[in-house]
Amino acid sequence: MRLTRFVRLALAALPATAAAQPVTALVGGTLLDGHGGPPLRNSVVLVRGETIQAVGTLGTLAVPVGATVISTEGMTVLPGLWDMHVHLMLAGHGNYATWDRVYPPRLGPEILPATARQTLLAGVTSVRDLGAPLDEILALKRRVDAGELPGPTIYPSGPFLQHAPYPGTEAFRWGISGPDDARAKVRRLAEAGVKVIKLIDQDEMSMDEVRAVVEEAHARRLPVVAHAHRPEEIRRGLAAGVDCFEHTGLATASRYPDDIVAALRERAARGNLPPLYWTPTISVLDGYLAKRDDDEFLDDPAWQLGLSRTTVADIRASLARLDTLSYYRFVPARKPWLAAKFRQLRESGVRLLVGTDGGVPATWHGTSTIEEMVAWVRDFGMEPMETIRAATYWPALSLGVLERVGTVTPGKVADLVVVRGNPLQDITRLRQVAVVLSRGRRAVP
């Protein structure tokens, strides 16, 4: 086989150091490149170093002599997945008060490396971490970026910004006292290196404070994500111009109020603005009853990877009776209305993003992203391709990094996942992860 003219030119344009890097070739599988077009059968993806060098098919794109060949026959190749709402500082423990008291000293040496690795092994190569102690999450990001630890690329918010932190949570929740303080807190986070600002309980803040957070963040080109638990949180977020809302929210209410739906539709119709994003984190609610009635999920070794035996035992004990946890108190009454709220969001025109609240009680980093995607398709009627793009293309666009990641495109970072079978026919095939490349490095197997 011969290289196409395009690939020869691309190779000629590479600097000598890049050309000398080893090549990995993923050969034979079906490629879903993230753009939403037809699948590419018998695909060939060439990776040189950390970069996707070329994409083609058997017979049109030759594999260079000496390349490491990974057969993807009978499998599907996708961009690395994103989870747009995780808490790597959490590992599924059922009691926040205990976790916040006992585990902060263990975050750096044990918890964060473990949850980061679990996430990557599930095919999730990028995450938006929405709430963690600033120094610890940035230290983890630096170590992962440097290749010292296996883990996804982290886009952290650092601490939540809210009216007042809950007692005992001051390390990862920062209170806001007036517009000047709001701007100062955002500046501090931006200068530290966060990639997004997390705003919660904005209905307890003044509108001047909310606007100050959003304006200062946007001035520094940082998107703002905001909780959507209560109607006034949504109204104030819309008025201030936040970029993304989190959770389905509204407790046991059957629907979003008409004025909010109308406002979402009006915002979505303004084509001169970027999309308004929404991360429903719906599977943590949708899957509660199954976990409550069958505790086999506690025996999954994926969530235990990297955790000490004492930590595993403590987490298991904390989840012995999900029906007794305050976290899940109202979920049975919320579950009947999840489909209606999800449908309202879809029909409003907001752009949905896959996110899981990974790390909250009984929600494992190693499985939650795929289960969110399965729930979207199986329980809420989303098309598989649309769901996959909500975990690849749209997250990258929302964070302004689509030119570097989010699709399988020559010149982009080589974040790739290979699964057995065809997830367009059966979305549960995403559970069958065969290969993960993170920045060109093979993480699985």
ZAVEXFI-560927 format. One line per 3 residues: number of its first residue (from 1); for each residue y negated, z negated, x of C-alpha. Coordinates in nm, 4 decimals, m for minus. Each point is the difference from the previous one (the first is absolute). Example, Ala and Ser with C-alpha at 12.3 -4.5 7.8 and 13.67 -1.06 7.14 Angstrom:
1) 0.4500/m0.7800/1.2300; m0.3440/0.0660/0.1370
This chain:
1) 0.0000/0.0000/0.0000; m0.3563/0.0660/0.1101; m0.3152/m0.2037/m0.0530
4) m0.2450/0.1458/m0.2496; m0.3326/0.1242/0.1337; m0.1715/m0.2992/m0.1659
7) 0.2219/m0.2473/0.1790; m0.0392/0.1793/0.3360; m0.3766/m0.0195/m0.0342
10) 0.0196/m0.3672/m0.1002; 0.2127/m0.0787/0.3037; m0.2370/0.1886/0.2275
13) m0.2917/m0.2028/m0.1340; 0.1657/m0.3314/0.0799; m0.1275/m0.1883/0.3051
16) 0.2499/m0.0259/0.2816; 0.0664/m0.3698/m0.0697; 0.0825/0.0745/m0.3645
19) 0.2173/0.2971/0.0881; 0.2017/m0.2244/0.2298; 0.0821/m0.2470/m0.2752
22) 0.3520/0.0103/m0.1480; 0.0620/0.1921/m0.3213; 0.1940/m0.1276/m0.2992
25) 0.1201/0.2549/m0.2553; 0.0934/m0.0865/m0.3582; 0.2182/0.2892/m0.1044
28) 0.1565/0.1272/m0.3222; m0.1268/m0.2223/m0.2806; m0.2315/0.0586/m0.2924
31) m0.3628/m0.0785/0.0797; m0.2447/m0.1526/m0.2484; m0.3165/0.0256/0.2059
34) m0.2228/m0.2154/m0.2244; m0.2248/0.2781/m0.1237; 0.1946/0.0307/m0.3254
37) 0.1171/0.3600/0.0451; 0.3541/0.1358/m0.0196; 0.2589/m0.1697/0.2195
40) 0.0723/0.1770/0.3284; 0.3732/0.0538/0.0339; 0.1790/0.0118/0.3370
43) m0.3065/m0.1468/0.1649; m0.0727/m0.0570/0.3659; m0.2581/m0.2583/0.1042
46) m0.0868/m0.0211/0.3694; m0.1526/m0.3214/0.1298; m0.1474/m0.0245/0.3483
49) m0.0921/m0.3506/0.1035; m0.1888/m0.1587/m0.2909; m0.0992/0.3296/m0.1620
52) 0.1538/0.2512/m0.2383; 0.0008/0.3169/0.2073; 0.1336/0.2587/m0.2446
55) 0.1622/0.0401/m0.3411; 0.2222/0.2895/m0.0979; 0.3501/0.0955/m0.1022
58) 0.3296/0.0849/0.1632; m0.0259/0.3581/0.1199; m0.3791/m0.0027/0.0278
61) m0.0698/m0.3007/0.2216; 0.2060/m0.0507/0.3119; 0.0961/m0.3386/0.1339
64) m0.1138/m0.0271/0.3637; 0.2683/m0.0363/0.2640; 0.0523/m0.3657/0.0836
67) m0.1373/m0.1314/m0.3286; 0.1644/m0.3006/m0.1630; 0.1462/0.1414/m0.3195
70) 0.0361/m0.2119/m0.3142; 0.2011/0.1728/m0.2688; m0.1531/m0.0442/m0.3452
73) 0.2543/0.2200/m0.1791; 0.0548/m0.1237/m0.3554; m0.3079/m0.2206/0.0282
76) m0.3688/0.0050/m0.0868; m0.2834/m0.0324/0.2495; m0.3260/m0.1560/m0.1190
79) m0.3203/m0.1409/0.1453; 0.0322/m0.3656/0.0864; m0.0577/m0.2093/m0.3108
82) m0.2996/m0.2235/m0.0638; m0.0190/m0.3326/m0.1798; m0.3573/m0.0552/m0.1083
85) 0.0257/m0.3677/m0.0888; 0.1954/m0.2302/0.2278; m0.0353/m0.3507/0.1370
88) 0.1815/m0.0055/0.3316; m0.0877/m0.3693/0.0317; 0.2385/m0.0701/m0.2895
91) 0.3783/0.0405/m0.0066; 0.0920/m0.0530/m0.3652; m0.0095/m0.3815/m0.0100
94) m0.0243/m0.1396/m0.3528; m0.2529/m0.2772/0.0649; m0.3413/0.0984/0.1339
97) m0.1072/m0.3594/0.0590; 0.2986/m0.0629/0.2249; m0.0389/0.3310/0.1814
100) m0.3726/m0.0498/0.0637; 0.0621/m0.3492/0.1344; 0.3086/0.0572/0.2138
103) m0.0010/0.3570/0.1252; m0.3426/0.0874/0.1498; 0.1136/m0.1059/0.3520
106) 0.3017/0.2305/m0.0365; m0.1939/0.3115/m0.1031; m0.0533/0.1426/0.3486
109) 0.3317/m0.0855/0.1637; 0.2338/0.0549/m0.2980; m0.1242/0.1091/m0.3418
112) m0.2313/0.2930/0.0763; 0.2331/0.1699/0.2505; 0.2893/m0.0385/m0.2450
115) m0.1776/0.1358/m0.3074; m0.1506/0.2875/0.2003; 0.3424/0.1023/0.1285
118) 0.1615/m0.0298/m0.3421; m0.2700/0.2239/m0.1441; 0.0435/0.2719/0.2610
121) 0.3781/0.0071/m0.0326; m0.0426/0.0825/m0.3696; m0.1831/0.3225/0.0895
124) m0.3477/m0.1434/m0.0548; m0.2061/0.1096/0.3005; m0.3458/m0.1048/m0.1263
127) m0.1200/m0.2983/m0.2032; m0.3254/m0.1324/m0.1407; 0.0197/m0.3741/0.0602
130) m0.2186/m0.1716/m0.2583; m0.0377/m0.3631/0.0935; 0.0859/m0.1820/0.3232
133) m0.1607/m0.2193/0.2658; m0.2286/0.2292/0.1981; 0.1059/m0.0762/0.3556
136) 0.3713/0.0042/m0.0742; 0.0069/0.3301/m0.1914; m0.2194/0.1755/0.2566
139) 0.2191/m0.1298/0.2830; 0.3059/0.1407/m0.1790; m0.1747/0.3345/m0.0472
142) m0.0861/0.0186/0.3695; 0.3572/m0.0778/0.1056; 0.1472/0.2574/m0.2379
145) m0.2533/0.2650/0.1061; 0.0832/m0.0684/0.3646; 0.3714/0.0410/m0.0650
148) 0.0775/m0.3620/0.0851; 0.1436/m0.0704/m0.3469; 0.1678/0.2271/m0.2560
151) m0.2026/0.0298/m0.3155; m0.2097/0.2260/m0.2190; m0.3554/0.1021/0.0766
154) m0.2063/m0.2778/m0.1590; m0.3273/0.0514/m0.1858; m0.1045/m0.3639/m0.0455
157) m0.2624/m0.1651/m0.2162; 0.0264/m0.3379/0.1664; m0.0979/m0.2840/m0.2355
160) m0.0732/0.0443/m0.3692; m0.3657/m0.0253/m0.0982; m0.0563/m0.2086/m0.3129
163) m0.2342/m0.2538/m0.1549; 0.1837/m0.2961/0.1504; 0.3338/m0.0297/0.1834
166) 0.2784/m0.1938/m0.1621; 0.0656/m0.3360/0.1713; 0.2119/0.0439/0.3112
169) m0.0500/0.3770/0.0224; m0.3241/0.0161/0.1961; 0.1652/0.1805/0.2922
172) 0.0585/0.3119/m0.2076; m0.2479/m0.0407/m0.2887; m0.3718/0.0012/0.0735
175) m0.2523/m0.1265/m0.2508; m0.3221/0.1851/m0.0802; m0.3241/m0.1893/m0.0562
178) m0.2789/0.2426/m0.0837; m0.0655/0.3675/0.0858; m0.1036/m0.0718/0.3584
181) 0.3218/m0.1893/0.0647; 0.1972/0.2830/m0.1619; m0.1533/0.2517/0.2392
184) 0.0540/m0.2300/0.2973; 0.3690/m0.0481/m0.0837; 0.0536/0.3752/m0.0350
187) m0.1769/0.0609/0.3319; 0.2180/m0.2580/0.1701; 0.3163/0.1652/m0.1323
190) m0.1206/0.3485/0.0883; m0.0923/m0.0995/0.3536; 0.3408/m0.1622/0.0442
193) 0.1686/0.3303/m0.0841; 0.1294/m0.0145/m0.3570; 0.0549/0.3304/m0.1798
196) m0.0650/m0.1092/m0.3593; m0.1741/m0.2815/m0.1880; 0.1919/m0.2022/m0.2607
199) m0.2016/m0.1455/m0.2898; 0.1513/m0.2342/m0.2594; m0.1217/m0.2157/m0.2878
202) m0.3164/0.2083/m0.0044; m0.0598/m0.1125/m0.3572; m0.0771/m0.3447/0.1471
205) m0.2641/0.1472/0.2315; m0.3486/0.1140/m0.0886; m0.0519/0.3753/m0.0301
208) m0.2403/m0.0184/0.2932; 0.2798/m0.1474/0.2115; 0.2507/0.2634/m0.1134
211) m0.2438/0.2818/0.0697; m0.0823/m0.1467/0.3406; 0.3687/0.0034/0.0981
214) 0.0465/0.3603/m0.1108; m0.3269/0.1303/0.1445; 0.0549/m0.1626/0.3394
217) 0.3584/0.1231/0.0151; m0.0980/0.3551/m0.0913; m0.2808/m0.0052/0.2542
220) 0.2709/m0.0635/0.2578; 0.2309/0.2635/m0.1519; 0.2511/m0.2552/m0.1205
223) 0.1598/0.0416/m0.3446; 0.0014/m0.2981/m0.2369; 0.3030/m0.0942/m0.2064
226) m0.0343/m0.2496/m0.2832; 0.2273/m0.1992/m0.2252; 0.0435/0.1179/m0.3574
229) 0.1551/m0.3107/m0.1516; m0.2737/m0.0541/m0.2599; m0.2187/0.2405/m0.1981
232) m0.3243/m0.1207/0.1548; 0.1414/0.0475/0.3500; 0.0492/0.3669/m0.0855
235) m0.3401/0.0383/m0.1657; m0.1833/m0.1545/0.2952; 0.2021/0.1988/0.2493
238) m0.0839/0.3237/m0.1769; m0.3672/m0.0908/m0.0208; m0.0127/m0.0772/0.3718
241) 0.1935/0.3097/0.1040; 0.3241/m0.1376/0.1434; 0.2449/0.2607/0.1222
244) 0.3355/m0.1336/m0.1212; 0.1316/m0.2572/m0.2465; 0.3138/m0.2080/0.0521
247) 0.2729/m0.1069/m0.2466; 0.0555/0.0780/m0.3670; m0.1612/m0.3292/m0.0991
250) m0.1243/m0.1248/m0.3373; 0.2840/m0.2532/m0.0356; 0.1802/0.0383/m0.3348
253) m0.2564/0.2342/m0.1592; 0.1636/0.3127/m0.1358; m0.2610/0.2481/0.1245
256) m0.3146/0.0414/0.2031; m0.3137/m0.0353/m0.2139; m0.1449/0.3237/m0.1337
259) m0.3259/m0.0333/0.1920; 0.1882/m0.0305/0.3302; 0.2163/0.3035/m0.0729
262) m0.3109/0.1971/m0.0957; m0.1714/m0.1067/0.3227; 0.3034/0.1026/0.2065
265) 0.0086/0.3398/m0.1677; m0.3711/0.0493/0.0551; 0.0361/m0.0941/0.3674
268) 0.2998/0.2310/0.0462; m0.1907/0.2873/m0.1601; m0.2738/m0.0152/0.2641
271) 0.1461/0.2575/0.2318; m0.2794/m0.0378/0.2530; 0.1350/m0.3434/0.0949
274) 0.3191/m0.0923/0.1886; 0.2930/m0.0998/m0.2224; 0.0089/m0.3478/m0.1463
277) 0.3298/m0.1513/0.1142; 0.2225/m0.2597/m0.1653; 0.3033/m0.1814/0.1430
280) 0.2025/m0.1353/m0.2955; 0.2508/m0.2143/0.2015; 0.2130/0.0200/m0.3105
283) 0.3588/m0.0391/0.1219; m0.0487/m0.3686/0.0843; m0.0442/m0.0510/m0.3755
286) 0.2367/0.2702/m0.1198; 0.2898/m0.1258/0.2101; m0.0393/m0.3703/m0.0689
289) 0.2620/m0.0344/m0.2743; 0.2692/0.1717/0.2080; m0.0647/m0.2372/0.2915
292) m0.0184/m0.3011/m0.2286; 0.3410/0.0756/m0.1496; 0.1779/0.1146/0.3179
295) m0.0815/m0.1684/0.3298; 0.2004/0.2479/0.2077; m0.3316/0.1202/0.1451
298) m0.0054/m0.3249/0.2007; 0.3040/0.1191/0.1953; m0.1675/0.3210/0.1197
301) m0.0111/m0.0268/0.3817; m0.3070/0.2268/0.0211; m0.2447/m0.2793/m0.0871
304) 0.1592/m0.2402/0.2473; m0.0405/0.2240/0.3040; m0.2053/m0.1717/0.2691
307) m0.0351/m0.3298/m0.1868; 0.1461/m0.3244/0.1284; 0.2899/m0.1627/m0.1829
310) m0.2237/m0.2864/m0.1107; m0.2579/0.2415/m0.1442; 0.2697/0.1967/m0.1821
313) 0.1475/m0.3177/m0.1436; m0.3400/m0.1217/m0.1154; m0.0842/0.3307/m0.1688
316) 0.3386/0.0123/m0.1728; m0.0400/m0.3553/m0.1282; m0.3504/0.0738/m0.1287
319) 0.1357/0.2876/m0.2132; 0.3003/m0.1760/m0.1481; m0.1500/0.0104/m0.3522
322) m0.2535/0.2785/m0.0482; m0.0578/m0.1080/m0.3589; m0.1439/m0.3289/0.1259
325) m0.2602/0.1594/0.2292; m0.3602/m0.0097/m0.1173; m0.0477/0.3463/0.1538
328) 0.2297/0.1527/m0.2636; m0.0937/m0.2256/m0.2912; m0.1551/0.2686/m0.2189
331) 0.1909/0.3035/0.1239; 0.2538/0.0184/m0.2875; m0.2922/0.0210/m0.2434
334) m0.1745/0.2614/0.2172; 0.2970/0.2318/0.0489; m0.0045/0.1615/m0.3495
337) m0.3535/0.1307/0.0617; 0.0394/0.1356/0.3528; 0.0881/0.3539/m0.1088
340) m0.3031/0.0248/m0.2278; m0.2376/m0.1183/0.2740; 0.1555/0.2317/0.2562
343) m0.0389/0.2902/m0.2414; m0.3647/m0.0914/m0.0641; m0.0704/0.0069/0.3717
346) 0.1675/0.3373/0.0447; m0.1799/0.1510/m0.2972; m0.3364/m0.1354/0.1105
349) 0.0030/0.2233/0.3065; 0.0039/m0.2676/0.2695; 0.2105/0.0870/0.3035
352) 0.2994/m0.2350/0.0216; 0.1219/m0.1287/0.3368; 0.3363/m0.1573/0.0825
355) m0.0338/m0.3658/0.0934; 0.2195/m0.3010/m0.0617; m0.1677/m0.3330/0.0765
358) 0.2796/m0.0248/0.2553; 0.0609/m0.3550/0.1177; m0.0761/m0.1772/m0.3272
361) 0.2852/m0.2060/m0.1482; 0.3349/0.1865/0.0040; m0.1644/0.3236/0.1169
364) 0.1454/0.1185/0.3299; m0.1837/0.2254/0.2420; 0.3211/0.1844/0.0796
367) 0.0668/0.1178/m0.3559; m0.3085/m0.0372/m0.2201; m0.1711/0.3330/0.0778
370) 0.2981/0.2074/m0.1029; 0.0584/m0.2137/m0.3078; m0.3607/0.0587/m0.1061
373) 0.0536/0.3748/0.0273; 0.3297/m0.0196/m0.1866; m0.1675/m0.1967/m0.2800
376) m0.2804/0.2538/m0.0327; 0.2511/0.2792/m0.0583; 0.2783/m0.1814/m0.1832
379) m0.2014/m0.2319/m0.2231; m0.3477/0.1501/m0.0269; 0.0526/0.3748/m0.0098
382) m0.1655/0.1172/0.3222; 0.1245/0.3217/0.1591; 0.1823/m0.0608/0.3302
385) m0.2300/0.2340/0.1946; m0.3090/m0.1703/m0.1403; 0.1464/m0.3374/0.0917
388) 0.0777/0.1101/0.3550; m0.3549/0.1297/0.0457; m0.1293/m0.3367/m0.1257
391) 0.1801/m0.1516/0.2986; m0.1005/0.2626/0.2587; m0.2869/0.2427/m0.0592
394) m0.2299/m0.2021/m0.2260; 0.0100/m0.3247/0.2004; m0.1018/0.1880/0.3144
397) m0.2829/0.1723/m0.1867; m0.1194/m0.3269/m0.1521; m0.0415/m0.1560/0.3449
400) m0.1609/0.3070/0.1536; 0.2849/0.0741/0.2419; 0.1595/0.3055/m0.1616
403) m0.0949/0.2142/0.2983; 0.2368/m0.2130/0.2115; 0.2825/m0.1165/m0.2295
406) 0.1391/0.0296/m0.3528; 0.1646/0.3434/0.0167; 0.2488/0.1783/0.2241
409) m0.2479/0.2349/0.1641; m0.0276/0.1251/0.3593; m0.2499/m0.2065/0.1956
412) 0.0437/m0.3151/m0.2069; 0.1628/m0.3248/0.1068; 0.3794/0.0189/m0.0176
415) 0.0642/m0.2595/m0.2704; 0.3150/0.1277/m0.1717; 0.2811/m0.1328/m0.2135
418) 0.3323/0.1678/m0.0745; 0.2081/m0.1040/m0.3009; 0.3464/0.1035/m0.1080
421) 0.0032/0.2313/m0.2999; m0.2849/0.1321/m0.2106; m0.2536/m0.2504/m0.1401
424) m0.1486/0.2683/m0.2257; 0.3293/0.0006/m0.1891; 0.0739/m0.3708/0.0403
427) m0.2877/m0.2218/0.1114; 0.2422/m0.2768/0.0973; 0.0978/0.2159/0.2981
430) m0.3067/m0.1476/0.1689; 0.2101/m0.3127/0.0465; 0.2308/0.1952/0.2328
433) m0.2177/0.0070/0.3107; 0.1715/0.1870/0.2844; m0.2773/0.0508/0.2563
436) m0.3496/m0.1388/0.0510; m0.2443/0.1326/0.2581; m0.3121/m0.2067/0.0536
439) m0.2591/0.1738/0.2171; 0.2836/0.2097/0.1336; 0.2156/m0.2973/0.0955
442) 0.3340/m0.0371/m0.1712; 0.0240/m0.3282/m0.1889; 0.3134/0.0713/m0.2079
445) 0.2808/m0.0044/0.0892
